[in-house]
Amino acid sequence: MSGCYWSCWSCGSWPARHGLTGSGRARRTTHGQGSRLALPDDHPLLHTVYDLSTHEQVPNWNALQRGVPYRADGVVPHWRAILDDHGRAMVVIAFNNDLGDSWQWADDPGYPEESASLGIKMSVNFAIYALTH
């Protein structure tokens, strides 16, 4: 069984996390540089249980209150990964997405059902992928 780590970032938080500070340094120490990849729509991670697309965005609850699905300037969602030497995803980066909000607000009528469903489906794919690859 292999492990996998995922994180949700907006553009405003990307530089701090991507640099040599905080958890970014810890990930590089733990996982080395790895191979970074913008996940293509045919990557197994997106089709382990549910067939999903990298073109969809899981919105941030606070941003939805302002009428947009993203924080700061994170208009375009990106699904990325850091791969090990065998091409398996070790780190999954949900850039300009908020999977945590999709779980937290799934039962709130003000949070879009399709967004809650997408976040939960993506998380199920991540978990099963981590157990099987």
C-alpha positions as CSV (number, residue, x, y, z in Angstrom):
1,M,0.0,0.0,0.0
2,S,1.3,3.5,-0.8
3,G,0.5,6.8,0.7
4,C,-0.6,10.1,-0.9
5,Y,-0.8,13.7,0.4
6,W,-3.1,16.3,-1.1
7,S,-3.4,20.0,-0.5
8,C,-5.7,22.8,-1.7
9,W,-4.1,26.2,-2.5
10,S,-5.1,29.5,-4.0
11,C,-2.8,31.7,-6.0
12,G,-2.2,33.9,-3.0
13,S,-0.8,31.1,-0.9
14,W,1.1,29.3,-3.7
15,P,4.4,31.2,-3.4
16,A,4.8,30.5,0.3
17,R,4.0,26.9,-0.1
18,H,6.0,26.4,-3.3
19,G,9.2,28.0,-1.9
20,L,11.5,26.7,0.8
21,T,9.4,27.8,3.7
22,G,7.1,25.8,6.0
23,S,5.4,22.7,4.7
24,G,7.0,23.2,1.2
25,R,10.4,22.4,2.7
26,A,9.0,19.5,4.6
27,R,7.5,17.9,1.5
28,R,10.8,18.3,-0.5
29,T,12.7,16.8,2.4
30,T,10.3,13.9,2.6
31,H,9.6,13.3,-1.1
32,G,12.6,14.8,-2.8
33,Q,12.0,16.9,-5.9
34,G,9.9,14.3,-7.6
35,S,8.4,14.9,-11.0
36,R,5.7,17.6,-11.1
37,L,2.9,17.1,-13.5
38,A,-0.3,18.9,-14.4
39,L,-2.7,16.0,-14.3
40,P,-4.1,15.2,-17.8
41,D,-7.7,14.2,-17.9
42,D,-6.7,10.5,-18.6
43,H,-4.6,10.1,-15.5
44,P,-5.7,7.1,-13.4
45,L,-6.1,9.3,-10.3
46,L,-9.1,10.9,-12.0
47,H,-10.7,7.5,-13.0
48,T,-10.1,5.2,-10.0
49,V,-13.8,5.1,-9.0
50,Y,-15.4,8.1,-10.6
51,D,-14.6,9.5,-14.1
52,L,-13.7,13.2,-13.4
53,S,-12.2,16.1,-15.3
54,T,-9.4,18.5,-14.3
55,H,-11.4,21.4,-15.8
56,E,-13.9,21.6,-12.9
57,Q,-13.4,23.8,-9.8
58,V,-14.4,23.0,-6.2
59,P,-15.3,26.4,-4.9
60,N,-14.4,28.1,-1.6
61,W,-17.4,28.8,0.6
62,N,-16.3,32.4,1.5
63,A,-15.6,33.3,-2.1
64,L,-19.1,32.0,-3.0
65,Q,-20.5,34.6,-0.6
66,R,-18.9,37.2,-2.9
67,G,-20.4,35.6,-6.0
68,V,-17.2,33.9,-7.3
69,P,-15.9,30.3,-6.7
70,Y,-12.3,31.2,-6.1
71,R,-10.1,33.0,-3.6
72,A,-7.8,35.9,-4.5
73,D,-6.9,35.6,-8.2
74,G,-7.4,31.8,-8.4
75,V,-9.8,31.9,-11.4
76,V,-8.5,28.8,-13.2
77,P,-8.5,25.4,-11.3
78,H,-5.4,23.2,-11.7
79,W,-5.0,19.6,-10.6
80,R,-1.3,18.8,-10.2
81,A,0.8,16.0,-8.8
82,I,4.3,15.1,-7.7
83,L,5.1,11.6,-9.0
84,D,7.5,9.0,-7.6
85,D,10.1,7.2,-9.8
86,H,7.4,4.8,-10.9
87,G,4.9,7.4,-12.0
88,R,2.6,7.1,-9.0
89,A,1.2,10.2,-7.4
90,M,2.7,11.0,-4.0
91,V,1.4,14.5,-3.6
92,V,-1.8,15.8,-5.2
93,I,-2.2,19.6,-5.5
94,A,-5.7,20.9,-5.9
95,F,-4.7,24.4,-7.0
96,N,-7.5,27.0,-6.8
97,N,-9.8,24.4,-5.4
98,D,-11.2,23.8,-1.9
99,L,-11.9,20.1,-1.3
100,G,-12.3,20.8,2.5
101,D,-15.1,23.2,1.9
102,S,-16.9,20.6,-0.3
103,W,-16.9,18.2,2.7
104,Q,-17.7,20.8,5.3
105,W,-20.6,22.5,3.5
106,A,-22.0,19.4,1.7
107,D,-25.2,19.5,3.8
108,D,-25.7,23.3,3.6
109,P,-28.4,24.3,1.1
110,G,-26.3,27.4,0.2
111,Y,-23.3,25.4,-1.1
112,P,-23.8,24.0,-4.6
113,E,-24.7,20.3,-4.6
114,E,-22.6,19.6,-7.8
115,S,-19.6,21.2,-6.1
116,A,-20.0,19.2,-2.9
117,S,-20.4,16.0,-5.0
118,L,-17.3,16.8,-7.1
119,G,-15.2,17.4,-4.0
120,I,-16.4,14.2,-2.4
121,K,-15.9,12.1,-5.6
122,M,-12.4,13.5,-6.1
123,S,-11.5,12.7,-2.5
124,V,-12.8,9.1,-2.9
125,N,-10.7,8.7,-6.0
126,F,-7.6,10.0,-4.1
127,A,-8.2,7.6,-1.2
128,I,-8.7,4.5,-3.4
129,Y,-5.8,5.5,-5.6
130,A,-3.6,5.7,-2.6
131,L,-4.7,2.3,-1.4
132,T,-4.2,0.6,-4.8
133,H,-1.2,2.2,-6.5
